[in-house]
């Protein structure tokens, strides 16, 4: 079965975006709605689970209703409903899973469960044609930094992951240290534009010559010590810094993280003998990462597929696109589907 006319409603509530989309087939996006909660969490410097859950409850059905209306269809036209059920914030995932199960039961259509991280890789393939697989795939987001061997949309083998902070978490925490707004990724990138990436030599943790795992806790701590001193008594140092000093710290930190991400991905591509690299996740929106990954791939004759900017952050289009593959394979979930914080 390879039906490009299949209509799938997809739902995504893994963190702080309430999102829904309707796709016809794998790549024909009829509608996509994303309701961000960034303004609700910026005062705390990160996502507060209880606030995220309440916001999802308030927004989920209005978002689904608008998505269906924008697609110009009726609920009865749907062939399946898909939902991200892992990994993520359990209290947030439960909202989307409950809504999806309710719709699947009410409409008597298949329910499809989707791994949120795997969907980020699918976002790198949504607008591409003639994709040569297997590929080396890097997902780099707020909660996850992982490298996969991707044999197909449904065949992913984990090759390496973070042992502590993910890259996105490091961006958020360093932004807090520098008194920059949440979310940290865009704030660090903006500040770094006026800085010198070679001003400060922050550590690049490689975890061994052939390791494909990541660790960003050390660089976060290095930034903290740089700003407040080894005795942590310089609490006023950041407020006393010039815009140029903060820009240099942001640029140097950003470059250190990008260096690790690019080097690990190129190592994985060499080990896996891949001719294609996939890049997805929220941090994949980072301009320096995109540019330097492109440069390295071009130098090695590797095709690079990066998620379009609109699909880097959490969205339901990537959920629906991956769900199409599972629909064709007959991989459906039961109405006892549960949300899980882990993959």
Secondary structure, DSSP 8 states (H G I E B T S, - for coil): ---TT-EEEEEE-SSSEEEEEEEETTTEEEEEEEEE-HHHHGGGTS--HHHHHHHHHHHHHHHHHHHHHHHT--GGG-SEEEEEEESS-HHHHHHHHHHHHHHHHHHT-EEEEEEHHHHHHHHTTTT--S--SSEEEEEE-SS-EEEEEEEETTEEEEEEEBSS--HHHHHHHHHHHTT--SSHHHHHHHHHTTS-TTSS-------STT---B--HHHHHHHHHHHHTTTT--TTHHHHS-HHHHHHHHHHHHHHHHHHHHHHHHHHHHHHT-SEEEEESGGGG-HHHHHHHHHHHHHHT-EEEE--GGGTSS-SHHHHHHHHHHHHTT--B-TT----S--
